Amino acid sequence: MTQSTLKLVVTDQAFGNTRHEQAAAQAEAADFAEYQCRSEEETRSAVQGAHVVLNNFAPLTRRVLEVMAPGAVVIRYGVGVDNVDLIAAKDLGVRVCNVPDYGIDEVADHATAMTLALVRKLNRYDAGIREGEWKIDRMVDGVRSLRETTVGLIGLGRIARSYATRMAVFGCRITGYDPFVNDDAARAAGVEPMSRDEVIASADVLSLHVPLTPDTRHLIDADALTRMPAGSIIINCSRGGLVDETALSDALRHGHLSGAGLDVFEQEPLPADSPLRHSFSVLMSPHAAFFSNASVEKLQQLASEEALRGLRGETLRCRLV
């Protein structure tokens, strides 16, 4: 393979520019192309013969992966790779990488901000004032002190631990479950280890920090929501498919949950007919928890550096498959 045959493709991006990516291609005299693919067919056409592919949300199915160059490298902008068929990638010899070490503080900040707003019921005060109300008891039915709040974590990775540190400052009790983290490591992070069921059943605030896999899809379903304490809150800045949105809407409508902070959804953009749009108990953002000027710059830089290693045939930094 000669350098002149190399091809680097960006399937889709939401950053506004691809200067780092273009610089990586230029450094190896590779052809460069960028798209805003949404469908499988658009993506399949875009990556035909590509040696390195940078991907955001476009679907990388078996049909897409099989038209890439032999030994191609896929780099996902971000941590999760649930839009990539990893089994097919392994079968086809396509190497898949992610960027796990950017935006950690941003996501932890975002989850914390959502938690504080919902525990303090700022959304309800705001809505009440806009409707002409002023009396507290007509806007809220009580507010739990943060110092009397148990925050439960499902998953104890870097973002979860950063979020735990922030919430501990407010005097919250922090519990958590992660089958891949031993009890001593959890305690060292300021987290009281528990079983998953115990975390769910005792959390006034339940925050999710796990990848979306067949085993974690709808991890929080109707049964799990029923087992959460009355008046509790759920925070999801990880992956939308972790929560059964129909069950969540029902729990909010019936008042079992007092609120939900959602940065991610099962379908994005959130469908116009989603009942979540009409619940004043839901605080939503458009998959933006990672976003800051600094984090976006770092994400593109790290992804492009990995792309350059892929073009050069060097050892990949964050290979998953």
N, C-alpha and C positions, 0 to 999 in steps of 0.2 A: 504494500500500500504506500503510495507516495503522498506527500503533504498536499499536493494539488487536488487530490481526490477527497480530502477530509471535508466534512460537512457538519456544522453546528447549527441546531435549530432550537428556537424558543417557541414552544407550542402556544403559550399564553402567559401574560403577566399583568399585574395591576400597579406597576411602579411608575409608569410614565416615561421611562427611558430604559435603554439597554446598553448603556455605555460600557459597563464592566464586561458584559457578555460579548459585545462587539470587539473590545480590546483583546479578549482571550482568543477569539477567532483570528483576529489580525496577527496576533503573535505567532500563530502556527500556519499562517496563509490558508486558513480554512474558509470555505464558503459559509456565509452567514445568512440566515433567514429568520424572521420572526412573524408570528401570527397571533390571532386571538381565537384559537379553536375552542369550540364548545362540544360539538358532536364527535362521535367515533369516526365518522367518515371524513370530517374535516381534519381530524388529528392524524388519521391514517395517511391521508394525502400529504400532509405537511412533513411527516417524518420519514417519508420514503427515502431509503438509502442513507439516512443520517447516522453519523458515528457518535455524536454526543447530542443529547436532547435535554434541555432545561424545561421543566414543567411545573405549572402551578396547579390548576384544577382540571385541565382537559383529560378525558378518560384515556388511560393507557392500558387497553385491553389486550388480549392475545392477538386479535386481528391487527391492532396497531403495532404492537411490539414485533410481530413477525416480519414486517416490511423494513425494519431498520437494518443497517449494515451489520454483518457478523461481528459479534463481540462488542456491540454498541454499549454506551454508558448513558443511563438516565439519572439526572439529578433533580430531585423534587425540591422546589423552593419551600422549605419549612420542615417540620418534624414528621407529621403524619404522611403515610403513603397508602391510604385506603383507596385512592383512585388508581393505583397501580396493581395489576395482576402479578403478584410476586411469584406465584407458582408458575405461571406462564413464562415470566422472565427467567427463572431458573432453568426451565426446560429449554428455552431458546438461547441460553448463554448470554442474555442481556444483563449487565451489571446495573444495580440500582443503588443510589446513594440518597441520603437526605442531608439536611442542615439542622442538626439538633441543638446547636449552641448559639442561637441568636434570639433576641426578644424575650429572654427569660424574665427580666425585670418588668418589661412592658406587660406581659400577660399576667404576672403576679400582681402588678399595680391595678390592672383592669379588673381582675377578679376581686381584689380588695375593695376597689371603688364601688363595684356593684353590690358587694356584701354590705358595706357601710350604708349605702343609700337605702337598701331594702330593710336592713335591721332598724334603721332610724325612721323608716317609712317616709322618706323625703318625697317619693313619687306621689303619695297620697296627700301630703300637705300641699304640694304644688298644685295638684289637680283640684283640691278643695278651694284653695284661694282663687284660682282661675274661675271657679264656678260661683264665687261670691261668698263662700263660707269663711269663718274665722275661728269658730270654737273648735278646740282640739278634739273633744270627744265626739264631734260629728264628722271628723275626718279620719280618725284612727280609733281602733278598739283596744289600744294599749301598745306600749313599746317596751321591748325587752332590753335591759341593760346589757351592754357588751360584756361587762364583767361577770354576767350570769349566763353567758352564751357558750354553748359547746359547738365548736366547728369541727365537723368530720370530713376527712379526706379519703377519697378512694383513689389510690395511686400516690406514691411518695417520691416522685422524681424531682428534678431540679426546680421546676416551676411550683410544684406543690410545696416543697420545702421553703421556697422563697415567700410564697403566700402565707404559710404557717408562721414564719417569722414576723411578717407584718401584722397578722391578726393577733399574735401573742402580745404585741405591744399594747393592745387595747384591753388586755386582761382576759381574753378568751381562753377557755380550755380547748386544747387541740387533741383530737383523736385521729387515728388513721389506720388504713389497711392497705397492704401491698404484699402479695405473696413472694415478691422477689427482693424484699428488704427485710432483714432480720430485726428482731425486737431491739437489740442494742443500738443498731444504726438509727432506728426510728426514734428512740429515746434521746439519742445524741442530737437529733434535729428538733427536739422539743415536742415530739409527738408521742402520745400515749397509744401504744399498739393495741389493736382489738381485731376481732374477726370482722369480716365484711358486714354480716348481719347486725353485729353489735354497733358498728359505726352508724349504719343506716337508722337503727332503732333509737339511737341516743342523740343524733345530731340536730341541733336547732338550725344549723346551716350545714348543708351537705355540698361539698365542692368536688367536682370530678376532674381527675388528672390522669386519664388512661387513654391509650390509642384505641381506635375503632377496629375491632377484629370480629370474626364470627362469634367468638365467645363473649365479647363485651357489647355487641349490638343489643339495644334495649336492656342494658344492664339495670337501668331504672325504669321498671315497668309498673303496671297498676299495683301489683303485689308489693313491690318495694316502696312505692309512694304511700300505700296504706300503712306500712310499718313505720314510716317517719312520724315523728311527734306532731301533734296538732299545732298548726301555726308556724311550722318550719319553712325553711327557704332552701331552694336548690340553685346552685351556681354551676354553669357549664360554659367554660371557655376552652374546651378540648375538641370534641367532635359531636355534631348534632345527633348522629345515630345512636349515641349512648343512651338517649332518653326517648321513651315512647311519648311523642308529643300529644297524641290523642288522650292518653292517660293523664299526662301532665295538665292539659287543658281542663279535664274533668276535675282533677284534684284542686285546681285553683278556683274553678267555678263553684264547687261545693264548699269552699272555704277550709278544706283540710290543710292546704298549704297557704301561707300568707303572701308568698311571692316567689319569683324566679328571675334570675339574672342570666340571660342567654346571649352569648356571642356567636353561637353556632347552631345550625338547624339541620334537620334531616334532608331538606331540599333547600338549596340556596340559588338565587334569592328566595326568601320566604314567600310561598304562594299567597296571592291576594286574598284567597278565601280561608287562610289559616285562622282558626279561632284565637290563636295567640295574639294576633294583631289587635284584638278587641278587648283584651284583658288589661285593666289598669294596674294589675298586680305584677305584670311582667315588664322588666327593664331589658331592652334589646339593643344590640349593636350588630353591625353587618360584617361579622367575622373580622373584626378590627382590633382585637386584643393585642395582637403582635405589633401594631402600628405605632411607629414614631419615626421622625426623620432619621435618627441614628440607627434604629433597628433595621429599617429598610435598606439603608446603605450597607450595613454589615451583612445582611442576608444576601444581597446581590453580589457583594464582593466575595463572600465565602463560596457561594454557588459557582461563581465564575472561576475562582481558583481551582475548584474541583473539576470544572469543565476543562480547564487547561491541562490538568493532570491526565484527564481522560484522553484528550487529543494527543498528548505526548506518550501515552502508554505507561505512565508512572503509577505507582501505588496510590490507590484512592484513599482519602482520609476517612470517609464515613460510609463505607460500603455496607449495605444490608444484605444483598444477594449477590 
